[in-house]
Amino acid sequence: MTEDEQLFYCFIDSTDLLFYGEFESMFLEELDIVLAYCAMESKMPVINEMIERYGFWTMISFLNNADMVEYGTSPRTAWLTDKGKRLHAFISSKSLDELEELLQVDYQDRYAYDENGQQISCK
């Protein structure tokens, strides 16, 4: 397992969401859109469109709680942390089908373990 796959799993599990059917696709698509938005240098041309999106505020909250974004006085202008940049690069390099396939991996097989059998931290 790569470090980026582990980062993906850590983020998914930090949301405490259970996925059922079509919700996986919607969540992953929204994640990709919000990460791309946060990576933009100039958000003004699309800011109103983004903040009206159904899942925008929830996704910003998830990303903030996982230390993937930071923001000053407004989450509307959030930017990616180094972890967020890594997650964005990973998500962008995969198709939706590949990401959905990753979600099918058993929970026990999602994480790397050290030589003592201890799960390596997500932080």
C-alpha positions in Angstrom: 0.0 0.0 0.0 1.3 3.4 -0.9 1.4 6.4 1.5 -1.2 8.2 -0.7 -3.6 5.2 -0.6 -3.3 5.3 3.2 -3.9 9.0 3.2 -7.1 8.4 1.1 -8.3 5.8 3.6 -7.5 8.0 6.6 -9.6 10.8 5.1 -12.5 8.5 4.1 -12.6 6.9 7.6 -12.3 10.3 9.3 -15.7 11.3 7.8 -17.4 8.5 9.7 -19.6 7.9 6.8 -21.0 4.6 5.7 -21.3 4.3 2.0 -24.3 2.7 0.2 -24.5 2.4 -3.5 -24.7 5.7 -5.4 -23.7 7.8 -2.4 -20.1 6.6 -3.0 -20.0 8.2 -6.4 -21.6 11.4 -5.3 -19.2 11.8 -2.3 -16.1 11.1 -4.5 -17.2 13.4 -7.2 -17.8 16.2 -4.7 -14.5 15.5 -3.0 -12.7 15.9 -6.3 -14.5 19.1 -7.2 -13.9 20.7 -3.8 -10.2 19.7 -3.7 -9.8 21.2 -7.2 -11.5 24.4 -6.0 -9.3 24.7 -2.9 -6.2 24.3 -5.2 -7.2 27.3 -7.4 -5.1 30.4 -7.0 -8.1 32.7 -7.8 -11.4 31.5 -6.5 -13.4 34.6 -7.4 -14.7 33.6 -10.8 -16.4 30.5 -9.4 -16.9 31.2 -5.7 -20.7 31.8 -5.9 -21.2 28.6 -7.9 -19.1 26.6 -5.4 -20.8 27.8 -2.2 -24.2 27.0 -3.6 -23.2 23.4 -4.3 -25.1 20.9 -2.1 -22.1 19.2 -0.5 -19.6 22.1 -0.4 -19.9 23.1 3.2 -19.9 19.5 4.4 -16.9 18.6 2.4 -15.0 21.7 3.6 -15.8 20.7 7.1 -14.6 17.1 6.5 -11.4 18.4 4.9 -10.8 20.9 7.7 -11.2 18.3 10.4 -8.7 16.0 8.6 -6.2 18.9 8.3 -6.5 18.9 4.5 -7.5 22.6 4.2 -6.9 25.8 6.1 -8.6 29.1 5.9 -8.4 32.5 7.4 -11.6 34.3 8.2 -13.8 32.4 5.7 -13.9 28.8 4.6 -15.1 30.1 1.2 -11.5 30.8 0.4 -10.0 27.6 1.9 -6.6 26.4 0.5 -5.0 23.0 0.6 -2.4 22.0 3.2 0.4 19.7 2.2 -1.7 16.7 3.1 -4.6 18.2 1.1 -2.3 18.7 -1.9 -1.3 15.0 -1.7 -4.9 13.9 -1.5 -5.8 16.1 -4.4 -3.0 14.7 -6.5 -4.0 11.1 -5.6 -7.7 11.7 -6.3 -7.0 13.4 -9.6 -4.8 10.6 -10.8 -7.6 8.0 -10.4 -10.8 7.4 -12.2 -14.1 7.3 -10.3 -14.2 3.5 -10.9 -10.7 3.1 -9.4 -11.6 5.2 -6.3 -14.9 3.2 -5.8 -12.8 0.0 -6.1 -10.5 1.3 -3.3 -13.6 1.7 -1.1 -14.4 -2.0 -1.4 -11.1 -3.0 0.4 -11.8 -4.6 3.8 -11.3 -2.2 6.7 -8.4 -4.3 8.1 -6.5 -4.2 4.8 -6.8 -0.4 4.5 -3.8 0.5 6.7 -0.1 -0.1 6.9 1.3 -1.6 10.0 4.8 -1.4 11.5 6.9 -4.4 12.4 5.1 -4.8 15.8 1.7 -5.0 14.2 0.7 -1.5 15.2 -1.3 0.6 12.8 0.7 3.4 11.4 -0.9 6.8 12.3 -2.9 8.8 9.8 -1.4 12.1 11.0 
